[in-house]
Amino acid sequence: MIELGYALSNRFPDPPQTDYRTAPVRSLRHDLFCGDVYLDADGAELSTRWGWVPVLDFAWALCDTVEQLDQDPRGSRSAAVQTFDLDFTQNTELLRFARRFGLVEISATWLPDEPIAVVRHADLRREARDFLQDVLADLFDLHEGLADNPNIWTVQGKFPRV
């Protein structure tokens, strides 16, 4: 089982003059919606407690990561290990993903003592896409005009719920 969650930070509010209808991808992914993310999988809690993680970027990058792990045409029959690191641009920490057959191991460099989580790739894909769509729905409620941004339409279309 995989649980994904987030909390927006009060310490890093979005600039009040932001026009969410026209915000560029760079701003949407790196400058807005900061907070912390929560990932609990297979009993391993891989959460941040920094307060500045761009939440939308994390959700978007997680969906990209899951797709990168599915590049082998043999899919879940592949014995070759496929790896991908999801980095946090404001520091050197990484979420590390390694897929072999249909299973994905997830570890966090900032939590070396936490056990490695092992989840099914199909479950991770479903949960990552649901998380992204849930984050977007929450942000639409909080920020007028965000749902009208064409960059948001693109990501919504690229990663629909499964």
Backbone as numpy.savetxt, mean C-alpha at the origin, in Angstrom:
# Nx Ny Nz CAx CAy CAz Cx Cy Cz
-4.69 -14.94 7.11 -5.53 -13.75 7.11 -4.64 -12.50 7.11
-5.07 -11.52 6.36 -4.34 -10.26 6.24 -5.27 -9.12 6.67
-4.76 -8.25 7.50 -5.50 -7.05 7.88 -4.65 -5.85 7.52
-5.24 -4.91 6.81 -4.57 -3.66 6.45 -5.39 -2.51 7.02
-4.71 -1.51 7.53 -5.40 -0.35 8.06 -4.49 0.86 8.04
-5.03 1.99 8.44 -4.25 3.22 8.45 -4.86 4.21 9.44
-4.08 5.20 9.79 -4.55 6.33 10.58 -3.86 7.57 10.04
-4.65 8.59 9.73 -4.06 9.85 9.27 -3.49 10.62 10.46
-2.44 11.35 10.21 -1.74 12.08 11.26 -2.30 13.49 11.42
-2.38 13.92 12.68 -2.73 15.31 12.96 -1.50 16.21 12.89
-0.32 15.60 13.01 0.92 16.38 13.00 1.30 16.85 11.61
0.84 16.16 10.57 1.20 16.51 9.20 -0.07 16.71 8.36
-0.82 17.78 8.64 -2.06 17.99 7.88 -1.75 18.41 6.44
-2.71 18.16 5.55 -2.57 18.61 4.18 -2.66 20.13 4.14
-1.93 20.78 3.23 -2.02 22.24 3.12 -3.47 22.67 2.84
-3.97 23.68 3.55 -5.38 24.07 3.39 -5.72 24.59 2.00
-4.76 25.07 1.25 -5.02 25.62 -0.08 -5.02 24.55 -1.17
-4.91 23.28 -0.82 -4.84 22.21 -1.79 -6.13 22.10 -2.60
-5.98 22.08 -3.92 -7.11 21.82 -4.82 -7.02 20.35 -5.21
-7.82 19.53 -4.57 -7.75 18.09 -4.77 -8.21 17.66 -6.16
-9.01 18.49 -6.83 -9.46 18.15 -8.18 -8.31 18.12 -9.18
-7.31 18.95 -8.97 -6.23 19.09 -9.94 -4.87 18.68 -9.38
-4.82 18.12 -8.18 -3.54 17.73 -7.58 -2.82 16.73 -8.48
-1.53 16.97 -8.75 -0.77 16.05 -9.59 -0.45 14.74 -8.85
-0.07 13.73 -9.61 0.24 12.41 -9.04 1.29 12.54 -7.95
2.33 13.33 -8.18 3.41 13.48 -7.18 2.86 13.95 -5.85
1.99 14.93 -5.86 1.40 15.43 -4.62 0.50 14.38 -3.99
-0.33 13.74 -4.80 -1.25 12.72 -4.28 -0.48 11.58 -3.62
0.64 11.21 -4.20 1.37 10.05 -3.70 2.37 10.39 -2.60
2.92 11.58 -2.60 4.03 11.85 -1.67 3.83 13.00 -0.70
2.93 13.92 -1.01 2.83 15.12 -0.19 1.56 15.19 0.66
0.56 14.38 0.33 -0.73 14.49 1.01 -1.07 13.21 1.76
-2.02 13.30 2.66 -2.61 12.14 3.35 -1.58 11.35 4.16
-0.80 12.03 4.99 0.23 11.37 5.78 -0.34 10.77 7.06
0.28 9.69 7.50 -0.15 9.02 8.72 0.67 7.77 8.95
0.02 6.73 9.42 0.66 5.44 9.65 -0.15 4.34 9.00
0.53 3.25 8.66 -0.15 2.10 8.07 0.04 0.90 8.98
-0.92 -0.01 8.87 -0.98 -1.19 9.72 -1.13 -2.40 8.81
-0.25 -3.37 8.97 -0.34 -4.62 8.22 -0.14 -5.75 9.21
-1.16 -6.57 9.34 -1.07 -7.74 10.22 -1.37 -8.95 9.36
-0.41 -9.85 9.28 -0.58 -11.05 8.44 0.07 -12.22 9.13
-0.69 -13.29 9.25 -0.13 -14.53 9.79 0.49 -14.31 11.18
-0.10 -13.41 11.97 0.39 -13.17 13.33 1.55 -12.19 13.42
2.06 -11.72 12.29 3.14 -10.73 12.29 2.54 -9.35 12.08
2.81 -8.43 13.01 2.31 -7.07 12.89 3.42 -6.19 12.34
3.25 -5.74 11.11 4.25 -4.92 10.43 3.69 -3.51 10.25
3.66 -2.75 11.32 3.05 -1.42 11.31 4.10 -0.34 11.45
3.78 0.83 10.92 4.66 1.99 11.11 4.13 2.80 12.28
5.00 3.53 12.90 4.61 4.43 13.98 5.38 5.75 13.83
5.44 6.20 12.58 6.23 7.39 12.27 5.37 8.63 12.10
4.12 8.45 11.66 3.20 9.57 11.51 3.30 10.29 10.18
4.27 9.98 9.35 4.47 10.73 8.11 4.36 9.87 6.84
3.95 8.63 6.95 3.85 7.76 5.78 2.71 8.25 4.88
2.98 8.51 3.60 1.89 8.88 2.68 0.97 7.67 2.46
-0.20 7.70 3.07 -1.09 6.55 3.13 -1.58 6.15 1.73
-1.99 7.11 0.92 -2.45 6.78 -0.43 -1.31 6.16 -1.23
-0.12 6.70 -1.11 1.03 6.14 -1.82 1.30 4.71 -1.37
1.20 4.45 -0.08 1.43 3.09 0.41 0.42 2.13 -0.21
-0.86 2.50 -0.20 -1.89 1.63 -0.75 -1.67 1.40 -2.24
-1.32 2.44 -2.95 -1.08 2.39 -4.39 0.15 1.51 -4.66
1.23 1.75 -3.92 2.48 0.99 -4.10 2.30 -0.48 -3.72
1.48 -0.75 -2.73 1.23 -2.14 -2.35 0.55 -2.88 -3.50
-0.41 -2.25 -4.15 -1.07 -2.87 -5.31 -0.06 -3.09 -6.44
0.79 -2.11 -6.69 1.85 -2.27 -7.70 2.78 -3.43 -7.35
3.13 -3.53 -6.08 4.04 -4.58 -5.61 3.44 -5.96 -5.85
2.18 -6.12 -5.51 1.51 -7.41 -5.70 1.54 -7.81 -7.17
1.34 -6.84 -8.05 1.38 -7.14 -9.49 2.80 -7.47 -9.94
3.80 -6.80 -9.39 5.20 -7.11 -9.73 5.56 -8.54 -9.35
4.98 -9.00 -8.25 5.24 -10.37 -7.79 4.56 -11.42 -8.66
3.77 -10.99 -9.61 3.02 -11.92 -10.46 3.50 -11.87 -11.90
4.78 -11.55 -12.11 5.31 -11.41 -13.46 5.67 -12.75 -14.12
5.93 -13.77 -13.32 6.29 -15.07 -13.88 5.07 -15.69 -14.56
5.17 -16.06 -15.84 4.01 -16.62 -16.53 3.50 -17.93 -15.92
4.33 -18.60 -15.13 3.88 -19.84 -14.49 3.05 -19.58 -13.24
3.00 -18.33 -12.79 2.16 -17.95 -11.65 2.46 -18.75 -10.41
1.43 -19.33 -9.81 1.60 -20.05 -8.55 2.31 -21.39 -8.71
2.59 -21.79 -9.95 3.34 -23.02 -10.17 4.85 -22.78 -10.21
5.25 -21.52 -10.16 6.66 -21.18 -10.29 7.44 -21.42 -8.99
8.53 -22.17 -9.11 9.39 -22.42 -7.97 10.43 -21.31 -7.78
10.61 -20.49 -8.82 11.57 -19.40 -8.73 11.06 -18.34 -7.76
11.95 -17.83 -6.94 11.57 -16.80 -5.97 11.55 -15.45 -6.68
10.45 -14.75 -6.56 10.33 -13.39 -7.08 10.30 -12.45 -5.89
11.14 -11.43 -5.91 11.21 -10.51 -4.78 10.90 -9.09 -5.22
10.45 -8.32 -4.27 10.19 -6.91 -4.52 10.25 -6.18 -3.18
10.86 -5.02 -3.16 10.95 -4.19 -1.96 10.07 -2.96 -2.13
9.24 -2.70 -1.15 8.44 -1.48 -1.11 9.17 -0.54 -0.16
9.69 0.55 -0.70 10.49 1.46 0.13 9.67 2.66 0.59
10.10 3.19 1.70 9.51 4.40 2.25 10.48 5.53 1.91
10.04 6.44 1.06 10.95 7.42 0.46 11.59 8.38 1.47
11.01 8.53 2.63 11.54 9.48 3.60 12.61 8.86 4.50
12.84 7.56 4.39 13.92 6.92 5.14 14.39 5.69 4.37
15.19 4.86 4.98 15.75 3.71 4.27 15.04 2.39 4.58
13.92 2.46 5.28 13.22 1.24 5.66 12.46 0.63 4.48
12.30 -0.69 4.53 11.66 -1.43 3.44 10.67 -2.45 3.97
9.62 -2.67 3.20 8.80 -3.87 3.35 9.29 -4.80 2.27
9.70 -5.98 2.64 10.26 -6.94 1.68 9.25 -8.03 1.39
9.08 -8.33 0.11 8.16 -9.35 -0.36 8.94 -10.38 -1.16
8.68 -11.65 -0.89 9.30 -12.74 -1.66 8.22 -13.77 -1.95
7.99 -14.02 -3.24 6.96 -14.98 -3.65 7.60 -16.24 -4.22
7.12 -17.35 -3.76 7.50 -18.65 -4.31 6.24 -19.49 -4.33
5.98 -20.11 -5.47 4.70 -20.78 -5.69 3.60 -19.75 -5.44
2.59 -20.05 -4.71 1.49 -19.12 -4.48 1.59 -18.37 -3.16
2.74 -18.49 -2.48 2.89 -17.87 -1.16 3.84 -16.68 -1.20
3.53 -15.67 -0.39 4.36 -14.47 -0.30 4.82 -14.30 1.14
6.13 -14.17 1.32 6.69 -13.84 2.63 6.85 -12.33 2.70
6.44 -11.74 3.83 6.53 -10.30 4.01 7.31 -10.02 5.29
8.31 -9.16 5.19 9.08 -8.76 6.37 9.33 -7.25 6.31
9.63 -6.67 7.46 9.88 -5.23 7.57 11.28 -5.02 8.15
12.09 -4.20 7.48 13.45 -3.97 7.96 13.48 -3.22 9.29
12.43 -2.45 9.61 12.43 -1.70 10.87 11.94 -2.54 12.04
11.52 -3.78 11.75 11.06 -4.70 12.79 11.80 -6.04 12.63
13.11 -6.05 12.86 13.87 -7.27 12.60 13.49 -8.45 13.50
12.92 -8.19 14.66 12.55 -9.27 15.57 11.15 -9.82 15.33
10.38 -9.13 14.49 9.02 -9.57 14.19 9.09 -10.76 13.23
8.26 -11.76 13.43 8.30 -12.91 12.52 7.90 -12.52 11.09
8.36 -13.29 10.13 8.00 -13.07 8.74 6.57 -13.57 8.53
5.78 -12.75 7.88 4.40 -13.13 7.56 4.39 -13.93 6.26
3.56 -14.94 6.20 3.40 -15.75 4.99 1.92 -15.76 4.64
1.61 -15.28 3.42 0.23 -15.20 2.98 0.11 -15.71 1.55
-1.09 -16.10 1.17 -1.33 -16.49 -0.22 -1.32 -15.25 -1.10
-0.71 -15.36 -2.28 -0.64 -14.23 -3.20 -2.03 -13.72 -3.57
-2.95 -14.63 -3.84 -4.32 -14.22 -4.22 -4.98 -13.44 -3.09
-4.75 -13.83 -1.85 -5.32 -13.11 -0.71 -4.70 -11.72 -0.59
-3.38 -11.64 -0.80 -2.69 -10.35 -0.72 -3.20 -9.42 -1.81
-3.40 -9.93 -3.02 -3.93 -9.11 -4.11 -5.31 -8.56 -3.74
-6.18 -9.43 -3.28 -7.54 -9.01 -2.93 -7.52 -7.96 -1.81
-6.76 -8.23 -0.76 -6.72 -7.30 0.38 -6.07 -5.97 0.02
-5.03 -5.99 -0.80 -4.37 -4.75 -1.21 -5.32 -3.88 -2.02
-6.05 -4.49 -2.94 -6.99 -3.71 -3.76 -8.16 -3.20 -2.92
-8.67 -4.03 -2.03 -9.74 -3.57 -1.14 -9.25 -2.41 -0.28
-8.03 -2.52 0.23 -7.46 -1.46 1.06 -7.36 -0.16 0.28
-6.84 -0.21 -0.93 -6.73 0.99 -1.76 -8.11 1.61 -2.00
-9.07 0.80 -2.36 -10.41 1.33 -2.64 -11.06 1.90 -1.36
-10.81 1.27 -0.22 -11.33 1.78 1.06 -10.67 3.11 1.44
-9.34 3.20 1.25 -8.63 4.45 1.53 -9.20 5.56 0.66
-9.36 5.27 -0.63 -9.90 6.29 -1.54 -11.30 6.72 -1.11
-12.16 5.79 -0.76 -13.52 6.13 -0.33 -13.48 7.04 0.91
-12.61 6.71 1.86 -12.48 7.54 3.06 -11.98 8.94 2.71
-10.97 9.01 1.84 -10.41 10.31 1.45 -11.42 11.14 0.66
-12.26 10.49 -0.13 -13.31 11.22 -0.86 -14.26 11.90 0.13
-14.56 11.22 1.23 -15.45 11.80 2.25 -14.79 12.98 2.96
-13.48 12.94 3.08 -12.75 13.98 3.82 -12.36 15.18 2.96
-12.17 14.97 1.66 -11.59 16.02 0.81 -12.44 16.25 -0.43
-13.13 17.38 -0.43 -14.00 17.73 -1.55 -13.19 17.85 -2.84
-13.70 17.26 -3.88 -13.06 17.36 -5.18 -12.10 16.23 -5.51
-11.65 15.48 -4.51 -10.67 14.42 -4.78 -11.23 13.37 -5.73
-12.49 13.02 -5.59 -13.09 12.00 -6.46 -13.18 12.47 -7.91
-13.01 13.77 -8.15 -13.07 14.31 -9.51 -11.69 14.42 -10.16
-10.66 14.00 -9.46 -9.29 14.10 -9.98 -9.05 12.96 -10.99
-8.67 13.28 -12.23 -8.42 12.23 -13.24 -7.31 11.25 -12.84
-6.35 11.68 -12.06 -5.30 10.76 -11.60 -5.87 9.69 -10.68
-6.87 10.06 -9.92 -7.54 9.10 -9.04 -8.36 8.11 -9.87
-9.00 8.61 -10.91 -9.76 7.70 -11.79 -8.84 6.63 -12.37
-7.63 7.04 -12.72 -6.67 6.10 -13.32 -6.33 4.98 -12.34
-6.01 5.34 -11.10 -5.63 4.31 -10.13 -6.84 3.44 -9.76
-8.01 4.03 -9.68 -9.21 3.26 -9.39 -9.47 2.22 -10.49
-9.27 2.62 -11.73 -9.48 1.71 -12.85 -8.41 0.64 -12.95
-7.19 0.98 -12.58 -6.08 0.04 -12.67 -6.18 -1.07 -11.61
-6.69 -0.70 -10.42 -6.75 -1.66 -9.31 -8.16 -1.76 -8.73
-9.11 -2.29 -9.51 -10.47 -2.44 -8.97 -10.50 -3.55 -7.92
-11.56 -3.56 -7.15 -11.73 -4.67 -6.19 -11.79 -5.99 -6.95
-11.29 -7.04 -6.33 -11.30 -8.36 -6.97 -12.50 -9.15 -6.47
